[in-house]
Amino acid sequence: MLVDKLLVNIFLVFVPLLVYSALSDHRHRKHTPLLMGGVLGVSSVLCLMFSYIWYGLYWDLRYVPLILSVLYFGPTAGLMNVTLMVMARMYVGPESMVVGLPSMMLCYLGPLLVRNKFMQLKSMLLRVGMNMVMSIWITGVMLIFLLIHSWINGRLDEDEIELIRSILWFGVIQFLSIGASSFWMEFSLEREEMRRKIKYAERLNTLGELAASMAHEVRNPLTVVKGFLQMVQSGLEGKNRRYVALALAEVDRAERIISDYLNLSRPQIGNTERMDLSGMVQQIVLLLKPMANKQGVRLYTELRNEIYIHTDRNQLLQALIHVTKNAIEAAEDGGRVYIKLTVQEEQACLSIRDTGKGMSQEHLERVGTLFFSTKEVGTGLGTVVSFRIIEAMNGSIRYESEPGVGTEVVILLPLAQESLLAAEG
């Protein structure tokens, strides 16, 4: 039976997934597309080497690792996989490359065309489902070329019923194999993300406690300095008065930084109240519109009314002003900022998107970490505090960006009960 013949292939498909899990356990090991494309490519090559040859055709699961390469690690990983398969195919049977090479490229292009949509899916089941749908595409391409190959070799009429039955069984095996392997991949990614969040939280708590103790010690002498500067300023005129005013402004800035460090330690979520999130967003737009006009940035809003949440108004206002202000600064002269408020999966969803320069994947991974900022002058502290505030409210904040296109910040917050009932209705 075909299942028995492909048992070795099924095992070889899962080998790179075990390798990926092992690499995930090494904190300092970076999973580059080339590395993972090579690992999955070796799996494809081994599947080809242990093919079940029947009717002069190679029956194997070499394209299952290819789907994983393209969808999870990108086009570079997929090309690495295809390159290794071409080399192996030339070694195993170069006479069939006329059919083999086009089938490989079609099997590579299919997942590549849907990868952007795949990366936008947040549900694990939907992502596994798309993998399984792509296995149908791969199976279809393979079977068409297998039939063409059989016809070229004059074997199409021999045991045709048996061949069709085997083709159907092969499709089922490949469908189930990609489903199981993608489920394992999702499990590994989820475990890796959880480990990253725990590590980040531990580091942030340590830094926060240290920052809080330092902030308390620094704030006292700053208060004294500010008081004496105010006393001196009252008796000065002209240029000296302006110098003291500048010094006072810098003292105020230092106090704001200290307050941010205190929030970094533990955001103080005070009295929560029922509030209309759309009203707060409108308030933020009014507050920041002069700044946007000065920089030549246009603000566009699309707000769903009567989206109620229970939260600390002042803390949330601080976080949203910071995120919106960053978007305006990133958009630069002539840019645009789009603010959209909707309900998504029983949560209030606020999207703030700019048309700025965007960020590379490397920079995107560092957003929300201390001392990282894309500004020439900045510590990244405000963004870290915004992350902490949103998370303290049982919400989430996510950054998506593309160089040359812009950046989108998506904030999700739990709905109040009345808004939740309205959304369900």
Number of C-alpha atoms within 10 A of each C-alpha: 7 14 14 8 15 21 12 17 26 21 13 22 25 22 16 22 22 14 13 18 17 11 14 19 12 9 11 8 9 11 13 12 20 20 15 26 30 22 21 33 28 23 29 28 24 20 27 21 17 19 19 18 11 10 15 12 14 16 23 24 28 28 29 30 28 27 28 23 30 26 25 21 19 20 20 17 26 29 21 23 30 25 16 19 26 17 12 18 19 14 11 12 11 13 11 13 14 10 14 20 15 13 19 21 12 15 24 22 16 17 28 19 12 14 18 12 12 18 11 10 12 9 9 14 14 12 21 21 16 21 25 23 16 21 27 17 16 25 23 15 17 22 18 12 16 22 17 15 19 18 12 10 11 10 16 16 10 11 10 11 10 9 18 13 10 16 20 12 15 19 18 15 18 23 20 13 21 28 22 16 23 28 18 17 21 17 14 18 16 13 15 16 13 12 15 13 12 12 13 14 13 12 13 18 15 12 15 18 16 14 19 20 13 14 18 14 11 14 15 10 11 15 14 10 14 17 13 11 16 14 10 13 17 10 9 13 9 7 9 13 15 13 13 17 15 12 16 18 13 13 17 15 12 15 17 12 16 19 15 20 26 22 23 26 20 16 20 13 16 11 10 14 12 12 17 16 26 21 15 15 21 13 14 18 20 11 12 15 17 12 15 24 14 9 16 16 24 17 17 14 15 12 17 13 12 14 24 21 23 18 24 18 18 12 20 18 16 15 20 20 18 16 17 23 18 16 27 29 18 22 25 17 16 13 20 22 25 18 22 18 22 16 18 13 12 18 20 25 21 23 22 23 24 29 22 24 16 21 20 12 12 8 13 16 12 13 19 22 18 18 14 16 18 13 11 6 7 11 16 18 20 24 21 22 26 26 23 23 26 21 15 15 19 11 17 17 19 14 17 16 20 16 12 12 13 21 24 21 18 17 21 24 23 21 23 19 13 13 20 19 11 11 15 9 6
